[in-house]
């Protein structure tokens, strides 16, 4: 039974404000590219024609933090790059989300030394971790779909 049978000829659809706002946020998310290492190639591959992230409302990767609401950190973050990462995160408008792509961004990967941050969650709050070294584009798309499910469940009281 479809919506046409339920509403008849009334031509109306009822929903809540939360559902409309969360639907619009998930279908128009603008990611900011922050590729630091080999994971960035896989992130670019997810945007290319074989995987085509634009079917999820992500037409192109933004280079400006003021136009982005999703930061995908792909690769290892050095101690010198951490303040820049934080500054770009602070310049993003609310609401904003972060995906840590790859083992280096999630936990430092094989780089267990003083020069590499052992997980980007030391610098910015992370919502989704995508595992792999480097993760395949399918993994990034799965992480984005998981983030979509989180955003769709947000309540008005949890909005910042």
PLY file of the C-alpha trace (Angstrom):
ply
format ascii 1.0
element vertex 160
property float x
property float y
property float z
element edge 159
property int vertex1
property int vertex2
end_header
0.00 0.00 0.00
1.55 3.25 -1.13
1.09 6.82 0.03
-1.42 7.42 -2.77
-3.86 4.89 -1.29
-3.41 6.25 2.23
-3.99 9.92 1.42
-6.45 9.48 -1.45
-7.02 12.65 -3.47
-6.15 15.02 -0.62
-2.69 15.78 -2.01
-1.10 16.18 1.41
1.76 14.49 3.18
2.37 14.79 6.90
5.78 14.65 8.50
7.71 16.25 11.32
10.11 19.17 11.24
12.92 16.91 12.46
12.44 14.50 9.55
12.42 17.27 6.95
15.52 18.99 8.36
17.44 15.71 8.78
16.45 14.59 5.26
17.71 17.86 3.80
20.96 17.63 5.77
21.71 14.10 4.62
20.88 14.78 0.97
22.95 17.95 0.69
26.08 17.24 2.72
29.16 19.02 1.38
32.41 17.30 2.30
35.67 19.14 2.72
38.66 17.32 1.31
41.45 16.92 3.80
43.63 14.30 2.16
46.99 13.92 3.84
48.35 10.61 2.56
47.53 7.51 0.52
43.92 7.38 1.80
43.26 10.56 -0.17
43.60 8.60 -3.43
40.84 6.25 -2.28
38.73 9.24 -1.25
39.15 10.68 -4.75
38.27 7.28 -6.19
35.01 7.29 -4.24
34.13 10.59 -5.91
35.01 9.28 -9.40
32.60 7.68 -11.85
32.88 4.08 -10.61
31.48 4.89 -7.16
30.01 8.38 -7.72
29.37 9.95 -4.32
27.31 12.62 -6.07
24.36 10.21 -6.01
24.29 10.86 -2.25
24.12 14.65 -2.67
27.89 15.22 -2.55
28.42 16.80 -5.94
31.97 17.94 -5.33
34.52 18.17 -2.58
34.84 21.65 -1.14
38.21 23.22 -0.45
36.74 25.93 1.78
35.69 25.12 5.35
32.99 27.78 5.25
31.11 25.84 2.57
31.47 22.40 4.18
29.64 20.50 6.85
31.52 17.18 6.64
35.27 16.84 7.12
36.82 13.63 5.82
40.30 13.29 7.33
42.10 10.83 5.07
45.59 9.86 6.19
48.03 10.50 8.97
47.97 13.80 10.84
51.36 15.14 11.90
51.82 17.27 15.00
52.53 20.27 12.74
49.29 19.73 10.80
47.08 19.28 13.89
46.61 23.04 14.62
45.71 23.64 10.96
43.18 20.80 11.10
41.63 22.28 14.23
41.48 25.76 12.73
39.69 24.46 9.62
37.27 22.51 11.82
36.51 25.63 13.85
35.79 27.58 10.65
33.15 25.09 9.50
29.54 26.14 10.16
27.30 24.20 12.53
26.20 21.41 12.34
29.41 19.68 11.32
30.58 16.10 11.21
33.97 14.36 10.94
34.90 11.03 9.35
38.33 9.55 10.16
39.30 7.59 7.06
41.99 4.94 7.38
44.03 3.46 10.18
46.42 6.43 10.33
43.61 8.91 10.94
41.86 6.55 13.37
44.75 5.44 15.57
48.07 6.52 14.03
48.47 3.33 12.00
52.01 2.00 11.69
53.43 5.42 12.59
53.88 5.04 16.34
56.24 7.98 16.91
56.35 11.49 18.28
55.64 13.23 14.96
52.25 11.66 14.17
49.03 12.23 16.11
47.79 8.87 17.39
44.23 9.36 16.21
42.59 12.48 14.86
40.10 12.35 17.75
42.83 14.03 19.83
42.30 17.13 17.70
38.64 17.14 16.59
35.58 15.08 17.61
35.09 12.14 15.25
31.67 10.71 14.40
32.60 7.80 12.10
35.77 5.71 11.82
36.48 3.96 8.50
38.96 1.10 8.94
41.56 -0.05 6.44
45.02 0.75 5.17
44.00 2.32 2.86
40.25 1.72 3.01
38.49 1.00 -0.26
35.98 3.52 -1.65
33.23 1.10 -0.62
34.37 1.52 2.99
34.12 5.30 2.76
30.66 5.07 1.20
29.60 2.70 4.00
30.91 5.22 6.55
28.93 8.00 4.87
25.77 5.88 4.89
26.34 5.16 8.60
26.71 8.90 9.23
23.46 9.48 7.30
21.66 7.09 9.64
23.05 8.97 12.65
21.97 12.33 11.25
18.47 11.01 10.43
18.04 10.01 14.10
18.98 13.43 15.53
16.40 15.19 17.64
15.82 18.91 17.91
17.12 18.86 21.49
20.46 17.36 20.33
21.10 20.05 17.74
23.95 22.32 18.68
0 1
1 2
2 3
3 4
4 5
5 6
6 7
7 8
8 9
9 10
10 11
11 12
12 13
13 14
14 15
15 16
16 17
17 18
18 19
19 20
20 21
21 22
22 23
23 24
24 25
25 26
26 27
27 28
28 29
29 30
30 31
31 32
32 33
33 34
34 35
35 36
36 37
37 38
38 39
39 40
40 41
41 42
42 43
43 44
44 45
45 46
46 47
47 48
48 49
49 50
50 51
51 52
52 53
53 54
54 55
55 56
56 57
57 58
58 59
59 60
60 61
61 62
62 63
63 64
64 65
65 66
66 67
67 68
68 69
69 70
70 71
71 72
72 73
73 74
74 75
75 76
76 77
77 78
78 79
79 80
80 81
81 82
82 83
83 84
84 85
85 86
86 87
87 88
88 89
89 90
90 91
91 92
92 93
93 94
94 95
95 96
96 97
97 98
98 99
99 100
100 101
101 102
102 103
103 104
104 105
105 106
106 107
107 108
108 109
109 110
110 111
111 112
112 113
113 114
114 115
115 116
116 117
117 118
118 119
119 120
120 121
121 122
122 123
123 124
124 125
125 126
126 127
127 128
128 129
129 130
130 131
131 132
132 133
133 134
134 135
135 136
136 137
137 138
138 139
139 140
140 141
141 142
142 143
143 144
144 145
145 146
146 147
147 148
148 149
149 150
150 151
151 152
152 153
153 154
154 155
155 156
156 157
157 158
158 159
